[in-house]
């Protein structure tokens, strides 16, 4: 895994397992996210993007790093319907 990128397994508010991937400086790329998740645990993950505008969050400066949360894709499928590559 690249230097400055950390993977932290955790649970969301519903008690489902998630992976938090953090980069100390700069923005995470999709390739860095994929590589970090793959090195931690080879599984199928979903990255949810909230594209709604939230006017309550205005920063004068961007934070120095980046963080994403990945959810196991099985959470979004019914039993036996999981997509297989």
MDAnalysis code that builds the backbone (N, CA, C; Angstrom):
import MDAnalysis as mda
import numpy as np

u = mda.Universe.empty(255, n_residues=85, atom_resindex=np.repeat(np.arange(85), 3), trajectory=True)
u.add_TopologyAttr("name", ["N", "CA", "C"] * 85)
u.add_TopologyAttr("resid", np.arange(1, 86))
u.add_TopologyAttr("resname", ["UNK", "UNK", "UNK", "UNK", "UNK", "UNK", "UNK", "UNK", "UNK", "UNK", "UNK", "UNK", "UNK", "UNK", "UNK", "UNK", "UNK", "UNK", "UNK", "UNK", "UNK", "UNK", "UNK", "UNK", "UNK", "UNK", "UNK", "UNK", "UNK", "UNK", "UNK", "UNK", "UNK", "UNK", "UNK", "UNK", "UNK", "UNK", "UNK", "UNK", "UNK", "UNK", "UNK", "UNK", "UNK", "UNK", "UNK", "UNK", "UNK", "UNK", "UNK", "UNK", "UNK", "UNK", "UNK", "UNK", "UNK", "UNK", "UNK", "UNK", "UNK", "UNK", "UNK", "UNK", "UNK", "UNK", "UNK", "UNK", "UNK", "UNK", "UNK", "UNK", "UNK", "UNK", "UNK", "UNK", "UNK", "UNK", "UNK", "UNK", "UNK", "UNK", "UNK", "UNK", "UNK"])
u.atoms.positions = np.array([
    [0.847, -1.168, 0.000],
    [0.000, 0.000, 0.000],
    [0.900, 1.241, 0.000],
    [0.420, 2.277, -0.646],
    [1.197, 3.511, -0.722],
    [1.396, 4.130, 0.654],
    [2.510, 4.781, 0.802],
    [2.802, 5.503, 2.051],
    [1.799, 6.641, 2.224],
    [1.313, 6.818, 3.431],
    [0.372, 7.893, 3.709],
    [-1.082, 7.499, 3.546],
    [-1.343, 6.234, 3.173],
    [-2.717, 5.741, 3.043],
    [-2.951, 4.692, 4.119],
    [-4.012, 4.873, 4.893],
    [-4.350, 3.945, 5.973],
    [-5.729, 3.341, 5.717],
    [-5.878, 2.072, 6.095],
    [-7.166, 1.389, 6.012],
    [-7.590, 1.014, 7.418],
    [-8.813, 1.402, 7.779],
    [-9.316, 1.139, 9.119],
    [-10.673, 0.445, 9.023],
    [-10.736, -0.838, 9.375],
    [-12.043, -1.503, 9.379],
    [-12.878, -0.978, 10.541],
    [-14.180, -0.879, 10.315],
    [-15.068, -0.345, 11.338],
    [-16.480, -0.846, 11.073],
    [-17.448, -0.253, 11.749],
    [-18.865, -0.580, 11.558],
    [-19.646, 0.708, 11.406],
    [-20.680, 0.675, 10.562],
    [-21.518, 1.865, 10.410],
    [-22.574, 1.884, 11.511],
    [-23.478, 2.851, 11.458],
    [-24.492, 3.009, 12.500],
    [-25.431, 1.810, 12.593],
    [-25.589, 1.072, 11.492],
    [-26.462, -0.112, 11.489],
    [-25.719, -1.370, 11.937],
    [-24.435, -1.246, 12.202],
    [-23.649, -2.392, 12.645],
    [-23.043, -3.205, 11.509],
    [-23.115, -2.694, 10.283],
    [-22.532, -3.392, 9.133],
    [-21.058, -3.018, 8.994],
    [-20.223, -3.990, 8.569],
    [-18.796, -3.701, 8.431],
    [-18.525, -2.744, 7.271],
    [-17.596, -1.825, 7.486],
    [-17.162, -0.874, 6.460],
    [-15.642, -0.764, 6.507],
    [-15.067, -0.214, 5.443],
    [-13.641, 0.101, 5.414],
    [-13.495, 1.598, 5.240],
    [-12.768, 2.236, 6.138],
    [-12.424, 3.644, 5.986],
    [-11.023, 3.682, 5.402],
    [-10.868, 4.413, 4.311],
    [-9.559, 4.573, 3.684],
    [-9.208, 6.046, 3.758],
    [-8.054, 6.337, 4.335],
    [-7.637, 7.721, 4.541],
    [-6.291, 7.980, 3.888],
    [-6.168, 9.168, 3.325],
    [-4.893, 9.616, 2.757],
    [-4.508, 10.885, 3.499],
    [-3.300, 10.909, 4.017],
    [-2.852, 12.024, 4.856],
    [-2.781, 13.346, 4.102],
    [-2.281, 13.308, 2.869],
    [-2.147, 14.533, 2.072],
    [-2.656, 14.269, 0.663],
    [-3.363, 15.227, 0.113],
    [-3.866, 15.082, -1.249],
    [-5.173, 14.311, -1.290],
    [-5.666, 14.114, -2.494],
    [-6.938, 13.426, -2.701],
    [-6.695, 11.987, -3.122],
    [-7.565, 11.094, -2.683],
    [-7.503, 9.699, -3.090],
    [-7.977, 9.551, -4.535],
    [-7.321, 8.694, -5.285],
    [-7.787, 8.350, -6.626],
    [-8.563, 7.041, -6.534],
    [-9.378, 6.743, -7.549],
    [-10.105, 5.474, -7.556],
    [-9.139, 4.291, -7.532],
    [-8.016, 4.402, -8.222],
    [-7.030, 3.321, -8.234],
    [-6.435, 3.107, -6.837],
    [-6.155, 4.179, -6.115],
    [-5.630, 4.039, -4.750],
    [-6.670, 3.410, -3.830],
    [-7.933, 3.771, -4.006],
    [-9.010, 3.184, -3.197],
    [-9.121, 1.692, -3.488],
    [-9.120, 1.327, -4.770],
    [-9.217, -0.082, -5.163],
    [-8.038, -0.887, -4.614],
    [-6.845, -0.349, -4.758],
    [-5.646, -1.053, -4.303],
    [-5.649, -1.236, -2.782],
    [-6.018, -0.197, -2.043],
    [-6.043, -0.292, -0.579],
    [-7.068, -1.323, -0.122],
    [-8.257, -1.315, -0.731],
    [-9.292, -2.291, -0.360],
    [-8.845, -3.704, -0.705],
    [-8.231, -3.873, -1.873],
    [-7.781, -5.187, -2.306],
    [-6.688, -5.733, -1.403],
    [-5.785, -4.881, -0.978],
    [-4.710, -5.326, -0.102],
    [-5.222, -5.662, 1.295],
    [-6.296, -4.997, 1.718],
    [-6.852, -5.276, 3.037],
    [-7.660, -6.568, 3.026],
    [-8.590, -6.688, 2.071],
    [-9.456, -7.863, 2.001],
    [-10.090, -7.910, 0.618],
    [-9.757, -8.935, -0.163],
    [-10.325, -9.048, -1.499],
    [-11.805, -9.388, -1.392],
    [-12.639, -8.444, -1.757],
    [-14.088, -8.596, -1.701],
    [-14.670, -7.616, -2.707],
    [-15.972, -7.555, -2.802],
    [-16.632, -6.585, -3.669],
    [-17.182, -5.481, -2.781],
    [-16.776, -4.240, -3.056],
    [-17.163, -3.101, -2.238],
    [-17.967, -2.094, -3.056],
    [-18.741, -1.284, -2.369],
    [-19.495, -0.198, -2.994],
    [-19.040, 1.119, -2.375],
    [-18.862, 2.102, -3.232],
    [-18.539, 3.455, -2.799],
    [-19.760, 4.298, -3.131],
    [-20.400, 4.846, -2.115],
    [-21.602, 5.659, -2.293],
    [-21.180, 7.115, -2.426],
    [-21.643, 7.772, -3.462],
    [-21.314, 9.178, -3.655],
    [-22.572, 10.002, -3.412],
    [-22.489, 10.895, -2.456],
    [-23.604, 11.794, -2.146],
    [-23.371, 13.079, -2.936],
    [-24.110, 13.253, -4.026],
    [-23.919, 14.403, -4.904],
    [-24.904, 15.532, -4.614],
    [-25.621, 15.402, -3.502],
    [-26.545, 16.482, -3.130],
    [-25.751, 17.678, -2.641],
    [-26.287, 18.841, -2.870],
    [-25.631, 20.041, -2.378],
    [-25.997, 20.232, -0.915],
    [-24.991, 20.479, -0.122],
    [-25.204, 20.752, 1.289],
    [-24.591, 22.111, 1.578],
    [-25.431, 23.121, 1.609],
    [-24.924, 24.475, 1.774],
    [-24.372, 24.723, 3.171],
    [-24.611, 23.818, 4.089],
    [-24.106, 23.986, 5.442],
    [-22.633, 23.650, 5.568],
    [-22.051, 23.064, 4.530],
    [-20.644, 22.688, 4.593],
    [-19.842, 23.518, 3.607],
    [-19.348, 24.613, 4.054],
    [-18.481, 25.463, 3.232],
    [-17.178, 25.644, 3.988],
    [-16.098, 25.236, 3.366],
    [-14.797, 25.367, 4.003],
    [-14.006, 26.448, 3.281],
    [-13.297, 27.248, 4.038],
    [-12.425, 28.234, 3.417],
    [-11.264, 27.542, 2.732],
    [-10.801, 26.454, 3.326],
    [-9.708, 25.673, 2.750],
    [-10.094, 24.206, 2.772],
    [-9.609, 23.471, 1.779],
    [-9.823, 22.024, 1.791],
    [-8.954, 21.412, 2.874],
    [-9.455, 20.360, 3.539],
    [-8.605, 19.681, 4.508],
    [-7.381, 19.079, 3.797],
    [-6.293, 18.851, 4.518],
    [-5.059, 18.400, 3.871],
    [-5.121, 16.984, 3.314],
    [-6.069, 16.158, 3.743],
    [-6.140, 14.782, 3.290],
    [-7.503, 14.436, 2.734],
    [-7.752, 13.150, 2.608],
    [-9.004, 12.681, 2.037],
    [-9.408, 11.395, 2.761],
    [-10.721, 11.107, 2.768],
    [-11.222, 9.905, 3.433],
    [-12.464, 9.410, 2.698],
    [-12.532, 8.096, 2.484],
    [-13.722, 7.483, 1.896],
    [-14.135, 6.298, 2.762],
    [-15.392, 5.944, 2.648],
    [-15.915, 4.770, 3.342],
    [-16.467, 3.812, 2.307],
    [-16.017, 2.564, 2.360],
    [-16.492, 1.527, 1.456],
    [-17.410, 0.573, 2.210],
    [-18.474, 0.150, 1.545],
    [-19.418, -0.812, 2.103],
    [-19.308, -2.118, 1.331],
    [-19.437, -3.227, 2.020],
    [-19.450, -4.517, 1.322],
    [-20.686, -4.561, 0.425],
    [-20.484, -4.937, -0.837],
    [-21.565, -4.907, -1.829],
    [-22.677, -5.892, -1.494],
    [-22.365, -6.959, -0.778],
    [-23.386, -7.962, -0.440],
    [-24.553, -7.341, 0.321],
    [-24.303, -6.235, 0.965],
    [-25.335, -5.537, 1.722],
    [-26.460, -5.030, 0.811],
    [-26.141, -4.797, -0.460],
    [-27.104, -4.212, -1.385],
    [-27.811, -5.235, -2.274],
    [-27.540, -6.507, -2.076],
    [-28.155, -7.567, -2.860],
    [-28.911, -8.527, -1.955],
    [-29.942, -9.131, -2.512],
    [-30.624, -10.183, -1.765],
    [-29.800, -11.459, -1.822],
    [-30.003, -12.349, -0.909],
    [-29.253, -13.606, -0.833],
    [-29.300, -14.313, -2.191],
    [-28.152, -14.706, -2.703],
    [-28.057, -15.435, -3.946],
    [-28.018, -14.558, -5.199],
    [-28.151, -13.238, -5.055],
    [-28.153, -12.351, -6.213],
    [-26.851, -11.602, -6.406],
    [-25.849, -11.892, -5.619],
    [-24.605, -11.131, -5.682],
    [-23.976, -11.225, -7.067],
    [-23.590, -10.085, -7.584],
    [-22.948, -10.011, -8.900],
    [-21.628, -10.747, -8.850],
    [-21.363, -11.520, -9.887],
    [-20.086, -12.234, -9.976],
    [-19.398, -11.831, -11.258],
    [-18.146, -11.409, -11.155],
    [-17.402, -10.977, -12.370],
    [-17.178, -12.118, -13.323],
])
